[in-house]
Amino acid sequence: MARKTKPAWGRGTQAIHSGELEHGSGGPVTAPIFRTSNFAFANAAEMKRWAEGKSKAYIYTRYGNPTLAVAEAKIAALEGGEAALVTASGMAAISSALLAVLGSGDEVIATRQLYGGTYRLMRDILPRLGIGVSYVENDLEGAEKLIHSRTRALYVETPTNPTLRLVDLRKAAALARKHKLVSLIDNTFASPLLQNPLGFGFDLVVHSATKYLGGHSDLIAGAIIGSRQWVDRARQMVIHLGGSMDPGAAFLLNRGLKTLAVRVERQCQTALAVARFLERHPRVARVHYPGLKSHPDHQLARRQMRGFGGMLAFDLRGGLAAAVRFSDRVRLFKLAASLGGTESLVVLPIYTTHHGMSREELAGAGVTPGTVRVSVGLEDAADLLEDLRRALA
């Protein structure tokens, strides 16, 4: 039996207890891995009820699994959604959510500053399916002029990857409602601990659960959250396209979610210290962190986020050569892609998240050859600052 979420619970409590299976005396404290590809029916009548949509019985792990259901209940509670769906990767979540909304002949308006994988999906794949994509800047200026009879959705990402620019959630959701568009948002960088877009009026939230939700750099996963109607439509896409999560990954995700609150709180504190250090360093041209007063979206961040996050980026004087020299000199920071784990990471977007983009596309994403993206982990802040000081010397 799954435990229901209590409205009075705080987010840390929700992350630990929501969705957990109650087995009674002598039962396991944590949800076990249901390592099975299929499930048995009691009889043919139950099989018939399932086929008619009258039974919630498990049939095949691609359709659902008790270990996955625990993760879905936790994430739905954290985001304040009616339902959630976990997927095999963040890109499986993004593509399945978009294809649940869009079909051939439809169009989506997207903010220009997106994770490189999302941008390439929209640039290279959606047009092959007959889906048009138009882009606006993060301020949404001119978005209404792009809306016509075939426009079906608005897709945004905030804070953005890698320069931490923000989109006004209220403004975006209101725009979508006014024109009867489905609003979708990538909430990966903030995590549900720092902002909940559904509360601002968004229809669907997607995450790369590989990042903060998992939190230990040991799984690939995604999540979709929203109304039961939209999540059910996205689930059909996952079932048919095969982007389902493995039960072992779901077990790791459940474990990671239980420490989400304490991890994000520590990462926010340390990231602010790192950003302030970098902003004062003579070799750094600019720091991208919404917790700094110098950030163009600082006041917006204060209004719509509960913290400024564990991600930041900075531009080095000297361009790519300086960025390469810095990344080869760090020792405590690992030179690795991804983010949100216990280890602090640095990466050059021009070679990783935004590789294969033209100069114009990089400029639109706010990426320069000297941009370094930083994911702050759980190490002691003093040790991270010393590593940065030595690498920049």
N, C-alpha and C positions, 0 to 999 in steps of 0.2 A: 504494500500500500504506500503510495507517495504522500509525503507530508505537504500540506497546503501552506502557502505563504501567508503570514499574518501581516495586515497592513501596518501595524505598529512597529514592526521590525525595522531596524536600521539596515543600511546597505551591507555592512560587514556581517551582520547576523544572517541576512538573506543569502549572501554568498556561501555561507557555511551550511545553513539548514534547509533552504528551499529545495524542494524536489527530492530530498533524501528518502530512501525506502525505509519504512518502519517494519522491523522483523520481530519485535517483542524481545523478551528475555533471552539472552544468549545469542542474539543475532548480530551481524556485523555492524560496526559503527559507520563505516564508509560503504558506499554503493559498490558492489562487486562488478567485475567485468563479465557480462553475459557473452562469452566467446562462442557464439553460435551463428551460423549463417541463416538458419531457418527455425521455425517454431511449429510445434504439433497442435493440430486441432483436436478438440475432444471428440468430435463426431462430424459427419457430413452436414448436419443441420447448421452447426457453427460455421463451417466453411461457406455454406450458402449465405448466411447472414453477413459474413465479411464481404462476400462478393456484391451483396446488395447495399453495402455501406451502412449496415445496421449494427456492426460489431467493431469494437476497437481492438480486437485481438491482434497480437503480433503474428506476422506470417513469414517475414523475410527481412533481414537486417537492412537491406537497401530501402525498405519502407519504414522501418522503425525498430528500436531496440530499447530495452529498459535502461541500459547504461546511458544511451544517448538522451533518453527522456529526462533523466536527472539533470544533465547539463542544460537541456532546453528550459527546464523549469527554473533553474538558477538564473540563467541569462534573461529570461522573460521577466522575472521578478526584479532584477537589477535595472533593467531598462524601462520598467513600468508598462510592458506590453501584454496584450491578451495571450499571445503565444510566441514561441520562438522555434527556430529550426537550426540544427547544427549541420555543417557540411564538411567536405573533405579538405577544403582550403578556403582562404579568403576570396580568391578569385572565383571559386565555385559559388560562394555566397553572392558575390557581386553579379556574376553572369546569370545565375538562376533568378535573382531578384529582378534584374532588368528584363529577362525574357518572360517572366511571369506577368509583366506589365505591357511589354512592347511586342508587336508583330510586324510582319512585312508591310511597308507603307507608312508605318508610324514614325514619329520623330521624338527625340529627347533633347532637352536643353541641359547642358552640363557646364559647370564652372571649369574654366580653363586649367586652373592649378589642381591637378589630380596626381595620385600615385601613378607612376609610369606604366604599370601593368594595366590599370584601369584605362588610362589614356590610349594605350595600344589596342585594347579591346574595342574601344569606341572608334578609333581611327582605322583599324585594319579588319576587324571581324564583323561588327554590327552592320556596316554598309554592304557586306557580302550577303547579309540576310535581308536586305531591303529596308533596313532601319537607318534613318537619317539622324545626324548629330549636329547640333549647333552649339557654339561656345559663347559664354559670357564671362566677364571678370567677376571676382569675388564680391564686388559691391552690387552685382546684378543689374548694373546700369544698362539699359537698352534691352533687357530680357523680354519685356512685353511686346516689343516690335518683332521679335522672332516667333511669337506664338501664332499659330494658325490652326486650321481645322484638323490637321494630322498630328499636332503636337499632343503627346500623351503624358509626358513625365518631365520632372525637374530633378536633376541629380547633382548633389553637392558633396564636398568633403571639407570638414573643418574640425580642428586645425588641419591645414594642408601639409602635404608631404612634398618637399622637405622644409619649406620656409615658414611654416607655422602661421600663415595668414588665416584669417577667420571670415566666415560667412555669417551674416546676421540671421539667426535661426527664425526669429519671429517674422522678419521681412520675407524670407524665402518661403516659409510655410504659408503665409498670407497670400503671396503671389500665386502659389500653386492652387490654393483653395479658390481664389478669385476666378481662375481660368479652368477649374475642374481638372487639374493635372495631378497625377500621383507623385508625391514628393518622396525622394529617397536620399539617404545620407550615409556616408562612410564615417563612422564614429570611432574608428580604431585608435587614433592618436589620443583622444580624450579619455576613452574607456567610459563605461557607465558610471564610474565613481565621480567623474568630473562634469559630465553633462548628459542630459536625457532628452534627445530631440523629439521623442514622441510627445512629451509634455508641452512642446512648443507648437505642436500641430503636424509634425511629419507623419507620413503613412508607414514608411519602412525604414528600418535602421539596419545597416550591415556592418560586420566586423571581420577583420582578419583575427580570429581567435588564437592564431599562432603567437600573437604579440602579447598584450597585457593580460588578456583573459587566461591564457595558458601560463605565461609568465616565467617559464623555465627553459626556453630554447630547445624543447625536446619533442615538439609535435607540430603538425601542420593542420590547421582547422579554420573554419569560418562559421559565421552565425548570421541569421536573419531574424529580425524581431518586428512585430507589428500587430495589427488586428488578426484575429483567427482567419478571416476570409483571405487576406493577402498572404499570410504565411502558408495556408493550405494550397494556394495557387503556386507559391514558390516550391513547396514540397513536391508537387507534381512534376515540376521541372527537374528537381534533384532526382526523383525516382526515374524519370525517363532518360535523363542525360547521364545519370550514374555518378553524380558528385556527392555520394553519401559518405558519412564518417564511419571509420572503423571503431568498434567498441573499445579497443585498447587506447586509441587516441581520446575517446570520450572519457575514459577513466582518468587519464592524465589531465584533461581539461577540468574535470570535476575537482581534482586535487589542487590544480592551480587557482581555480576560482576561490577556494577557501582562504587564500592569503591575499587576494586582490586588494582589499582595503588597506592593509598595512604596507603592502609593497608600493602602491601608488602614492600613499601619503609620504613615505620616505623618499621616493624618487622625485616627487615635486619639490621637497625641501632641498635636496642636493642639486637638482637641476637649476634652481634659482641661484644657488651659490656659484655654480659653474658659469652660468650666464653672466653674473655680475663680475666674476674674475675675467672672463674673456672680453667683456665690454671695456675694461680698463687696460687691456694689453695693447701695446703699440703695434704689434704685428697683425692685429685683427682689425679689418676694415668695418665690419658690421656683424652684429649678433641678432639672430632671429629667435626671439623667445617672448611670448605674449606676457610674461610676468615682468618684463622690463618696461619702464615708463617710456622708453624710446621706441618701443614697438608700435607700429601704426594702429594696431587693433587692441591695444592694452585696455582701453576703457570698455570696449565691447566684450573682451574676455572677462573683465570683472563683472559685467552684467549677466552673462549667460553661462559661465563656467564656475565650478566650485573650487577650482585650483588651476594652475597653469601647465601642469603636465610634466612628464619626464623627458620630453623630446625638445631638442633645440638644434639650430644650425648656425654656422658662422662663415663669413667670407674672409679669406686671408689676403692680405696685401701680398702681391707677387703672383697671384693667379694659380694656375695648375701646378707649376713647379713648387711653389710654397706648400700647396696642399699635399702633394706627393711626399715632399720632405717631411712634413708634419706627420702624416699617416705612417710613414716608415720609422718614425722615431718613438711613437707612443709604445709603452710597454704594458701598463695596467689595462688601458683600453684595448680591446681586441679589434682588429681590423676585419669586420664582418658585417654582412647585410642582416636584415631583420631588426627587431627592436622589442622593447618591453620586457626583456628578460632580467635575470639577476645580475648578469655581467654587463658592464658598460662597454659600448661599442662605438666605433667611428667608421664612417664609410664616405666615399666620394660619389655623390649622386650621378655625376657625369659618366662614371664607369659602371654603375649598378642600377639603381631604381629608374634612372632616366637615360640609360644608354640607348643608342640608336635613334636619338632625336636630333632634328636639325637645330641650327643656331637659333632660328626663330622660335621653334617649339621650346627650347631650353629657356630662352628669354621670357616667353609667356608663362613658364612654370616658375620663374624667379631663380633659376639655377645658373650660376656662373662656373667657369672652370675652377675657381678657387673655393667653391662651396664645400664645406665639410658638415655632414649630418652626425649628430651625437644622440645616442640613446643612453641615458643615465641609468645605471643599475643600482645595486644595493651596497656597494663598497663604502667605506668611510670617506666622507667628503674631502677630508684633508689629504688622503692618499691620491684621490683623483686630481685634485688641484695641483699637487706636486708633480704628477705625471704630465699634466698639461704644461706646467711651468718649464719642465725640463725639455719637452718636445718642441716648445716654441722658442727656446733660448737660442 
